[in-house]
Amino acid sequence: MQKLFSALMILIGFIILIFMIVVEDEPGAIPLLMILAGAVWFFGARSRIKSQQS
C-alpha cells in the first residue's frame, strides 16, 4: 500500500511540475520536493518489504 501511495505522490509531483513549467516557464520547489520525497518513500518501503520477506 505504501508503494502505491509513494508512486502516486511521484506522479502528482510530475504532473504539477509539467504544469508549472508550461504556465510559469520555471519549475517550482514544491513539485521537486514531492518527487524527491515520493522516491525516498518508495525505495524505503521497498527495502522494508524485502527485509520482512527474508
N, C-alpha and C positions, 0 to 999 in steps of 0.2 A: 504494500500500500504506500509506503514511504517513497519507493522508487517512482511510483505513478505521480505522486504529488510533486516530487522534485523535477521530474521531466515536464510536468505541466508548468511549473514555475519557469523553467528554462524556455519553454515555448512562448509563454506570455511575455517574457523578457525580450525575446527576439522580435515578436510582433510589435511591442511598444518601441523597440529600438528602430525598426524599419520605419514605423510611423513618424517617429521624431526626426529621422534623417530626411524623410520626404517633406515634412511640413516645415521644420526649422533649420534644415541643412546642417545639423550637427547632432551627434549622439548625446544623450543625457547620461548622467551618472547613475540614476536610479535603475534604468534598464540594464546597464552593465553590471551593477551590483546584484540585480535579480538573477542574471545569467550566471555570475560567479557563485553566488550563494546556492543556486539550484544545482550547479555542477558539483560543488563540495558536498552538498547534502546527498546527491545521487551516489557519488563514489563512496561516501561514508556509509550509506545504507547498504550498498552492495557489499562492502567489505564486512559489515556486521552480519549480513545474511550468510556469507561464505564462512565466517568464523563459527557461526552457530551450527552450520551443517556438518562441520568437521568434528 
